[in-house]
Amino acid sequence: MRAFDLSPLLRSSVGFDHVNRLFELANRVDETTASYPPYNIEKRGEDAYRITMAVAGFSEAELDITVKENSLIVTGKAAEQTAEQGEAVSYLHRGIARRAFERRFELADTVKVVGAELKDGLLHIALKREIPEAKKPRQIQINTLTNGGAVIEAQPKAA
């Protein structure tokens, strides 16, 4: 069963159309690519997050971080390695995977990427939740009507 009917859940919701897209993305997960490269998602404060990916053997030039709409896309394309004298390298055992990858993370509307750092084979991507003023809770004033719902207009005073 691959189809989900979310209409009963969304009857009392407004603006959650993207939830259906998230379920579709979850169904398209390929198990072989889901494990490489390994990563952590950390909550580092009230509004701060960090994604840490193990990208051993990749240089800064071989990695690309792109934010498109609400998706964070991290790609890695390993350049061909050569020996110090320019000759091709032949491996007897290759345990460090340097295969190309593309990893996608869906970001909430309020989460922004604020920076990235490559250190000791780990790629750290800093994220911050920024809630705009329009989305913060606000008090709504309730107006009461008089005379059975009719609005009374002010009459100009006679001089």
N, CA and C atoms as a LAMMPS dump frame, in Angstrom:
ITEM: TIMESTEP
0
ITEM: NUMBER OF ATOMS
477
ITEM: BOX BOUNDS ff ff ff
-5.0000000000000000e+02 5.0000000000000000e+02
-5.0000000000000000e+02 5.0000000000000000e+02
-5.0000000000000000e+02 5.0000000000000000e+02
ITEM: ATOMS id mol type element x y z
1 1 1 N 0.84 -1.17 0
2 1 2 C 0 0 0
3 1 3 C 0.888 1.236 0
4 2 1 N 0.908 1.983 -1.072
5 2 2 C 1.753 3.159 -1.21
6 2 3 C 0.98 4.462 -1.19
7 3 1 N -0.337 4.415 -1.297
8 3 2 C -1.13 5.645 -1.349
9 3 3 C -1.728 5.934 0.017
10 4 1 N -1.599 7.181 0.438
11 4 2 C -2.165 7.608 1.708
12 4 3 C -3.235 8.65 1.442
13 5 1 N -4.363 8.501 2.102
14 5 2 C -5.416 9.502 2.01
15 5 3 C -5.381 10.315 3.296
16 6 1 N -4.88 11.551 3.19
17 6 2 C -4.72 12.398 4.355
18 6 3 C -5.911 13.305 4.6
19 7 1 N -6.933 13.217 3.777
20 7 2 C -8.066 14.14 3.913
21 7 3 C -8.716 14.099 5.297
22 8 1 N -8.879 12.943 5.963
23 8 2 C -9.467 12.991 7.308
24 8 3 C -8.601 13.767 8.304
25 9 1 N -7.293 13.716 8.137
26 9 2 C -6.395 14.416 9.054
27 9 3 C -6.349 15.911 8.784
28 10 1 N -6.595 16.31 7.555
29 10 2 C -6.425 17.703 7.164
30 10 3 C -7.727 18.489 7.117
31 11 1 N -8.822 17.907 7.586
32 11 2 C -10.116 18.593 7.522
33 11 3 C -10.139 19.877 8.331
34 12 1 N -9.465 19.885 9.454
35 12 2 C -9.466 21.078 10.297
36 12 3 C -8.141 21.822 10.228
37 13 1 N -7.39 21.619 9.174
38 13 2 C -6.091 22.267 9
39 13 3 C -6.122 23.179 7.787
40 14 1 N -5.375 24.244 7.875
41 14 2 C -5.289 25.194 6.775
42 14 3 C -3.816 25.401 6.446
43 15 1 N -3.453 25.268 5.187
44 15 2 C -2.093 25.558 4.752
45 15 3 C -1.102 24.424 4.924
46 16 1 N -1.557 23.2 5.094
47 16 2 C -0.651 22.074 5.254
48 16 3 C -0.578 21.223 3.986
49 17 1 N -0.655 21.873 2.835
50 17 2 C -0.632 21.147 1.57
51 17 3 C 0.703 20.43 1.36
52 18 1 N 1.784 20.967 1.916
53 18 2 C 3.105 20.376 1.725
54 18 3 C 3.283 19.059 2.469
55 19 1 N 2.384 18.735 3.397
56 19 2 C 2.496 17.477 4.133
57 19 3 C 2.377 16.289 3.181
58 20 1 N 1.479 16.392 2.211
59 20 2 C 1.326 15.327 1.228
60 20 3 C 2.626 15.112 0.452
61 21 1 N 3.316 16.226 0.125
62 21 2 C 4.59 16.126 -0.601
63 21 3 C 5.639 15.419 0.253
64 22 1 N 5.634 15.664 1.569
65 22 2 C 6.589 15.003 2.457
66 22 3 C 6.356 13.501 2.494
67 23 1 N 5.093 13.074 2.5
68 23 2 C 4.8 11.638 2.475
69 23 3 C 5.252 11.003 1.16
70 24 1 N 5.089 11.727 0.067
71 24 2 C 5.553 11.207 -1.224
72 24 3 C 7.072 11.052 -1.227
73 25 1 N 7.78 12.011 -0.659
74 25 2 C 9.238 11.913 -0.565
75 25 3 C 9.656 10.729 0.294
76 26 1 N 8.936 10.493 1.384
77 26 2 C 9.268 9.375 2.268
78 26 3 C 9.089 8.037 1.561
79 27 1 N 8.111 7.946 0.667
80 27 2 C 7.88 6.702 -0.056
81 27 3 C 8.936 6.436 -1.12
82 28 1 N 9.618 7.479 -1.579
83 28 2 C 10.613 7.312 -2.639
84 28 3 C 12.017 7.039 -2.116
85 29 1 N 12.163 6.769 -0.843
86 29 2 C 13.478 6.558 -0.259
87 29 3 C 14.096 5.285 -0.828
88 30 1 N 15.313 5.398 -1.312
89 30 2 C 16.068 4.265 -1.822
90 30 3 C 17.01 3.806 -0.71
91 31 1 N 16.863 2.591 -0.242
92 31 2 C 17.62 2.108 0.914
93 31 3 C 19.129 2.089 0.671
94 32 1 N 19.581 1.916 -0.558
95 32 2 C 21.019 1.861 -0.81
96 32 3 C 21.665 3.227 -0.65
97 33 1 N 20.959 4.289 -1.013
98 33 2 C 21.541 5.626 -0.884
99 33 3 C 21.226 6.256 0.469
100 34 1 N 20.319 5.66 1.233
101 34 2 C 19.919 6.245 2.506
102 34 3 C 20.998 6.134 3.57
103 35 1 N 21.983 5.297 3.383
104 35 2 C 22.994 5.098 4.418
105 35 3 C 24.323 5.796 4.123
106 36 1 N 24.496 6.389 2.953
107 36 2 C 25.773 7.025 2.616
108 36 3 C 25.558 8.438 2.157
109 37 1 N 26.293 9.354 2.639
110 37 2 C 27.198 9.283 3.794
111 37 3 C 26.42 9.364 5.097
112 38 1 N 26.97 8.8 6.171
113 38 2 C 26.265 8.871 7.453
114 38 3 C 26.201 10.317 7.947
115 39 1 N 25.159 10.621 8.718
116 39 2 C 24.992 11.992 9.2
117 39 3 C 24.279 11.997 10.547
118 40 1 N 24.42 13.101 11.257
119 40 2 C 23.707 13.364 12.507
120 40 3 C 22.928 14.66 12.342
121 41 1 N 21.79 14.753 12.996
122 41 2 C 21.055 16.006 13.095
123 41 3 C 20.979 16.321 14.576
124 42 1 N 21.53 17.478 14.948
125 42 2 C 21.633 17.854 16.352
126 42 3 C 20.818 19.099 16.636
127 43 1 N 20.202 19.136 17.804
128 43 2 C 19.561 20.36 18.28
129 43 3 C 20.549 20.984 19.252
130 44 1 N 20.995 22.201 18.954
131 44 2 C 22.06 22.83 19.721
132 44 3 C 21.593 24.037 20.519
133 45 1 N 20.325 24.206 20.664
134 45 2 C 19.77 25.322 21.417
135 45 3 C 18.294 25.432 21.106
136 46 1 N 17.677 26.48 21.619
137 46 2 C 16.249 26.684 21.398
138 46 3 C 15.906 26.779 19.916
139 47 1 N 16.709 27.535 19.154
140 47 2 C 16.43 27.751 17.735
141 47 3 C 17.617 27.39 16.845
142 48 1 N 18.567 26.602 17.333
143 48 2 C 19.765 26.275 16.564
144 48 3 C 19.854 24.765 16.34
145 49 1 N 20.209 24.394 15.117
146 49 2 C 20.37 22.996 14.732
147 49 3 C 21.672 22.853 13.963
148 50 1 N 22.169 21.612 13.852
149 50 2 C 23.364 21.359 13.052
150 50 3 C 23.267 19.97 12.438
151 51 1 N 23.589 19.901 11.162
152 51 2 C 23.704 18.622 10.463
153 51 3 C 25.194 18.348 10.317
154 52 1 N 25.628 17.172 10.744
155 52 2 C 27.024 16.772 10.617
156 52 3 C 27.074 15.54 9.727
157 53 1 N 27.834 15.644 8.634
158 53 2 C 27.963 14.529 7.695
159 53 3 C 29.411 14.052 7.658
160 54 1 N 29.609 12.734 7.639
161 54 2 C 30.939 12.154 7.534
162 54 3 C 31.314 12.064 6.057
163 55 1 N 32.214 12.945 5.633
164 55 2 C 32.606 13.016 4.223
165 55 3 C 34.119 12.821 4.096
166 56 1 N 34.615 11.761 4.718
167 56 2 C 36.049 11.494 4.713
168 56 3 C 36.576 11.39 3.289
169 57 1 N 37.683 12.053 3.032
170 57 2 C 38.323 11.992 1.729
171 57 3 C 37.859 13.047 0.746
172 58 1 N 36.791 13.78 1.045
173 58 2 C 36.3 14.828 0.157
174 58 3 C 36.924 16.161 0.545
175 59 1 N 37.304 16.932 -0.457
176 59 2 C 37.807 18.279 -0.199
177 59 3 C 36.655 19.269 -0.322
178 60 1 N 36.913 20.502 0.08
179 60 2 C 35.896 21.553 -0.017
180 60 3 C 35.42 21.745 -1.454
181 61 1 N 36.334 21.632 -2.403
182 61 2 C 35.993 21.839 -3.811
183 61 3 C 35.113 20.72 -4.37
184 62 1 N 35.117 19.562 -3.733
185 62 2 C 34.333 18.427 -4.214
186 62 3 C 32.933 18.365 -3.611
187 63 1 N 32.625 19.277 -2.701
188 63 2 C 31.325 19.31 -2.032
189 63 3 C 30.542 20.529 -2.469
190 64 1 N 29.233 20.375 -2.545
191 64 2 C 28.361 21.486 -2.927
192 64 3 C 27.139 21.473 -2.014
193 65 1 N 26.816 22.648 -1.457
194 65 2 C 25.646 22.793 -0.592
195 65 3 C 24.723 23.803 -1.248
196 66 1 N 23.487 23.393 -1.518
197 66 2 C 22.518 24.247 -2.2
198 66 3 C 21.206 24.238 -1.428
199 67 1 N 20.591 25.414 -1.312
200 67 2 C 19.256 25.513 -0.734
201 67 3 C 18.326 25.922 -1.858
202 68 1 N 17.328 25.079 -2.13
203 68 2 C 16.367 25.345 -3.194
204 68 3 C 14.979 25.146 -2.61
205 69 1 N 14.189 26.232 -2.601
206 69 2 C 12.877 26.236 -1.967
207 69 3 C 13.047 25.813 -0.518
208 70 1 N 12.464 24.722 -0.096
209 70 2 C 12.614 24.264 1.289
210 70 3 C 13.488 23.016 1.385
211 71 1 N 14.362 22.811 0.413
212 71 2 C 15.235 21.642 0.415
213 71 3 C 16.689 22.062 0.538
214 72 1 N 17.41 21.392 1.42
215 72 2 C 18.852 21.537 1.534
216 72 3 C 19.446 20.342 0.8
217 73 1 N 20.265 20.613 -0.218
218 73 2 C 20.833 19.542 -1.037
219 73 3 C 22.347 19.573 -0.884
220 74 1 N 22.916 18.473 -0.4
221 74 2 C 24.368 18.346 -0.247
222 74 3 C 24.834 17.296 -1.24
223 75 1 N 25.73 17.685 -2.142
224 75 2 C 26.254 16.736 -3.129
225 75 3 C 27.762 16.647 -2.998
226 76 1 N 28.274 15.489 -3.314
227 76 2 C 29.71 15.255 -3.307
228 76 3 C 30.1 14.504 -4.558
229 77 1 N 31.086 15.048 -5.276
230 77 2 C 31.61 14.399 -6.475
231 77 3 C 33.115 14.321 -6.325
232 78 1 N 33.603 13.12 -6.103
233 78 2 C 35.028 12.921 -5.874
234 78 3 C 35.803 13.06 -7.174
235 79 1 N 36.855 13.852 -7.13
236 79 2 C 37.737 13.99 -8.282
237 79 3 C 38.636 12.758 -8.366
238 80 1 N 39.102 12.483 -9.552
239 80 2 C 40 11.335 -9.752
240 80 3 C 41.307 11.587 -9.02
241 81 1 N 41.724 10.61 -8.193
242 81 2 C 42.966 10.774 -7.443
243 81 3 C 44.15 10.285 -8.255
244 82 1 N 45.213 11.049 -8.15
245 82 2 C 46.468 10.655 -8.79
246 82 3 C 47.578 10.677 -7.756
247 83 1 N 48.634 9.974 -8.034
248 83 2 C 49.773 9.951 -7.128
249 83 3 C 50.482 11.292 -7.192
250 84 1 N 51.424 11.499 -6.316
251 84 2 C 52.133 12.779 -6.226
252 84 3 C 52.845 13.127 -7.534
253 85 1 N 53.333 12.161 -8.293
254 85 2 C 54.047 12.429 -9.538
255 85 3 C 53.107 12.501 -10.736
256 86 1 N 51.805 12.431 -10.532
257 86 2 C 50.868 12.554 -11.629
258 86 3 C 50.44 11.234 -12.246
259 87 1 N 50.908 10.12 -11.733
260 87 2 C 50.499 8.828 -12.286
261 87 3 C 49.23 8.333 -11.605
262 88 1 N 48.491 7.466 -12.242
263 88 2 C 47.229 6.952 -11.705
264 88 3 C 47.488 6.077 -10.491
265 89 1 N 46.536 6.08 -9.564
266 89 2 C 46.648 5.304 -8.329
267 89 3 C 45.947 3.969 -8.521
268 90 1 N 46.586 2.889 -8.068
269 90 2 C 45.99 1.556 -8.104
270 90 3 C 45.82 1.093 -6.663
271 91 1 N 44.591 0.729 -6.281
272 91 2 C 44.308 0.336 -4.909
273 91 3 C 44.38 -1.173 -4.745
274 92 1 N 44.98 -1.619 -3.657
275 92 2 C 44.959 -3.026 -3.289
276 92 3 C 43.736 -3.299 -2.405
277 93 1 N 43.344 -2.314 -1.613
278 93 2 C 42.127 -2.381 -0.806
279 93 3 C 41.58 -0.957 -0.714
280 94 1 N 40.285 -0.803 -0.933
281 94 2 C 39.675 0.531 -0.863
282 94 3 C 38.542 0.488 0.156
283 95 1 N 38.845 0.942 1.379
284 95 2 C 37.872 0.927 2.46
285 95 3 C 37.222 2.288 2.693
286 96 1 N 37.825 3.353 2.166
287 96 2 C 37.261 4.688 2.31
288 96 3 C 36.44 4.977 1.063
289 97 1 N 35.137 5.021 1.26
290 97 2 C 34.235 5.242 0.129
291 97 3 C 34.289 6.705 -0.29
292 98 1 N 34.6 6.952 -1.532
293 98 2 C 34.59 8.308 -2.084
294 98 3 C 33.643 8.365 -3.268
295 99 1 N 32.56 7.643 -3.169
296 99 2 C 31.611 7.637 -4.276
297 99 3 C 30.759 8.905 -4.242
298 100 1 N 30.235 9.243 -5.386
299 100 2 C 29.391 10.435 -5.502
300 100 3 C 28.106 10.216 -4.709
301 101 1 N 27.597 11.304 -4.138
302 101 2 C 26.367 11.206 -3.369
303 101 3 C 25.563 12.488 -3.514
304 102 1 N 24.289 12.362 -3.197
305 102 2 C 23.398 13.511 -3.075
306 102 3 C 22.468 13.232 -1.911
307 103 1 N 22.5 14.095 -0.928
308 103 2 C 21.664 13.934 0.263
309 103 3 C 20.74 15.147 0.352
310 104 1 N 19.44 14.897 0.529
311 104 2 C 18.44 15.974 0.606
312 104 3 C 17.822 16.003 1.992
313 105 1 N 17.648 17.219 2.502
314 105 2 C 16.977 17.443 3.77
315 105 3 C 15.851 18.434 3.523
316 106 1 N 14.657 18.115 3.99
317 106 2 C 13.527 19.039 3.871
318 106 3 C 13.558 19.973 5.071
319 107 1 N 13.537 21.273 4.808
320 107 2 C 13.598 22.282 5.859
321 107 3 C 12.228 22.913 6.044
322 108 1 N 11.913 23.248 7.27
323 108 2 C 10.683 23.984 7.546
324 108 3 C 10.813 25.389 6.968
325 109 1 N 9.688 26.061 6.779
326 109 2 C 9.697 27.411 6.221
327 109 3 C 10.519 28.377 7.057
328 110 1 N 10.616 28.132 8.347
329 110 2 C 11.291 29.06 9.241
330 110 3 C 12.754 28.71 9.497
331 111 1 N 13.269 27.632 8.913
332 111 2 C 14.654 27.214 9.142
333 111 3 C 15.531 27.703 7.995
334 112 1 N 16.615 28.381 8.357
335 112 2 C 17.554 28.941 7.385
336 112 3 C 18.935 28.343 7.607
337 113 1 N 19.694 28.152 6.531
338 113 2 C 21.078 27.701 6.617
339 113 3 C 21.935 28.931 6.876
340 114 1 N 22.736 28.891 7.946
341 114 2 C 23.538 30.062 8.309
342 114 3 C 25.028 29.873 8.064
343 115 1 N 25.482 28.656 7.788
344 115 2 C 26.901 28.459 7.51
345 115 3 C 27.254 26.992 7.4
346 116 1 N 28.485 26.75 6.919
347 116 2 C 28.989 25.378 6.792
348 116 3 C 30.495 25.383 7.037
349 117 1 N 30.988 24.264 7.564
350 117 2 C 32.408 24.143 7.881
351 117 3 C 32.836 22.704 7.638
352 118 1 N 33.991 22.526 7.011
353 118 2 C 34.572 21.199 6.795
354 118 3 C 35.787 21.065 7.701
355 119 1 N 35.722 20.12 8.646
356 119 2 C 36.807 19.97 9.614
357 119 3 C 36.969 18.503 9.974
358 120 1 N 38.167 17.99 9.844
359 120 2 C 38.504 16.614 10.231
360 120 3 C 37.616 15.571 9.553
361 121 1 N 37.268 15.789 8.299
362 121 2 C 36.455 14.833 7.559
363 121 3 C 34.964 14.912 7.846
364 122 1 N 34.557 15.91 8.628
365 122 2 C 33.15 16.1 8.948
366 122 3 C 32.678 17.436 8.388
367 123 1 N 31.551 17.405 7.706
368 123 2 C 30.932 18.615 7.18
369 123 3 C 29.839 19.029 8.159
370 124 1 N 29.995 20.22 8.744
371 124 2 C 29.025 20.75 9.699
372 124 3 C 28.218 21.839 9.002
373 125 1 N 26.894 21.703 8.997
374 125 2 C 26.001 22.698 8.401
375 125 3 C 25.145 23.269 9.521
376 126 1 N 25.305 24.573 9.771
377 126 2 C 24.572 25.237 10.852
378 126 3 C 23.234 25.749 10.333
379 127 1 N 22.189 25.495 11.106
380 127 2 C 20.834 25.911 10.76
381 127 3 C 20.253 26.714 11.913
382 128 1 N 19.379 27.646 11.583
383 128 2 C 18.734 28.454 12.61
384 128 3 C 17.277 28.649 12.26
385 129 1 N 16.43 28.52 13.269
386 129 2 C 15.006 28.772 13.078
387 129 3 C 14.757 30.252 13.343
388 130 1 N 14.236 30.936 12.342
389 130 2 C 13.913 32.356 12.457
390 130 3 C 12.427 32.52 12.171
391 131 1 N 11.68 32.837 13.203
392 131 2 C 10.241 33.003 13.036
393 131 3 C 9.965 34.465 12.728
394 132 1 N 9.424 34.767 11.551
395 132 2 C 9.132 36.156 11.209
396 132 3 C 8.02 36.717 12.088
397 133 1 N 7.998 38.026 12.209
398 133 2 C 6.989 38.693 13.038
399 133 3 C 5.573 38.277 12.646
400 134 1 N 5.346 38.095 11.35
401 134 2 C 4.002 37.739 10.879
402 134 3 C 3.564 36.36 11.375
403 135 1 N 4.504 35.484 11.731
404 135 2 C 4.155 34.135 12.169
405 135 3 C 4.197 33.962 13.683
406 136 1 N 4.639 34.996 14.402
407 136 2 C 4.672 34.915 15.857
408 136 3 C 3.26 35.072 16.403
409 137 1 N 2.98 34.48 17.572
410 137 2 C 1.639 34.613 18.154
411 137 3 C 1.323 36.083 18.45
412 138 1 N 0.095 36.467 18.198
413 138 2 C -0.325 37.829 18.497
414 138 3 C -1.756 37.792 19.009
415 139 1 N -2.097 38.752 19.8
416 139 2 C -3.429 38.86 20.384
417 139 3 C -4.358 39.523 19.379
418 140 1 N -5.533 38.963 19.18
419 140 2 C -6.533 39.514 18.272
420 140 3 C -7.615 40.18 19.115
421 141 1 N -7.873 41.435 18.828
422 141 2 C -8.88 42.179 19.572
423 141 3 C -10.273 41.769 19.107
424 142 1 N -11.174 41.627 20.065
425 142 2 C -12.553 41.262 19.758
426 142 3 C -13.395 42.528 19.852
427 143 1 N -14.069 42.861 18.782
428 143 2 C -14.936 44.025 18.754
429 143 3 C -16.367 43.583 19.032
430 144 1 N -17.082 44.343 19.851
431 144 2 C -18.48 44.022 20.128
432 144 3 C -19.364 45.008 19.384
433 145 1 N -20.465 44.517 18.881
434 145 2 C -21.42 45.345 18.159
435 145 3 C -22.586 45.672 19.085
436 146 1 N -23.156 46.852 18.922
437 146 2 C -24.301 47.239 19.746
438 146 3 C -25.544 47.328 18.878
439 147 1 N -26.724 47.447 19.505
440 147 2 C -28.017 47.543 18.815
441 147 3 C -28.285 46.322 17.934
442 148 1 N -28.084 45.156 18.461
443 148 2 C -28.44 43.941 17.737
444 148 3 C -27.599 43.696 16.504
445 149 1 N -26.372 44.132 16.49
446 149 2 C -25.483 43.859 15.37
447 149 3 C -25.383 44.984 14.371
448 150 1 N -26.167 46.016 14.511
449 150 2 C -26.096 47.139 13.58
450 150 3 C -24.967 48.068 14
451 151 1 N -24.239 48.532 13.04
452 151 2 C -23.152 49.453 13.319
453 151 3 C -23.723 50.855 13.382
454 152 1 N -23.421 51.542 14.455
455 152 2 C -23.919 52.906 14.632
456 152 3 C -22.874 53.876 14.128
457 153 1 N -23.278 54.714 13.184
458 153 2 C -22.355 55.723 12.672
459 153 3 C -22.535 56.994 13.474
460 154 1 N -21.452 57.691 13.684
461 154 2 C -21.518 58.934 14.446
462 154 3 C -22.227 60.006 13.645
463 155 1 N -23.166 60.691 14.293
464 155 2 C -23.894 61.793 13.656
465 155 3 C -23.153 63.094 13.935
466 156 1 N -23.006 63.944 12.91
467 156 2 C -22.334 65.221 13.162
468 156 3 C -23.205 66.083 14.077
469 157 1 N -22.551 66.775 14.997
470 157 2 C -23.27 67.649 15.933
471 157 3 C -23.734 68.915 15.231
472 158 1 N -24.914 69.349 15.6
473 158 2 C -25.433 70.617 15.051
474 158 3 C -24.823 71.772 15.819
475 159 1 N -24.417 72.794 15.131
476 159 2 C -23.781 73.927 15.79
477 159 3 C -24.745 74.918 16.345
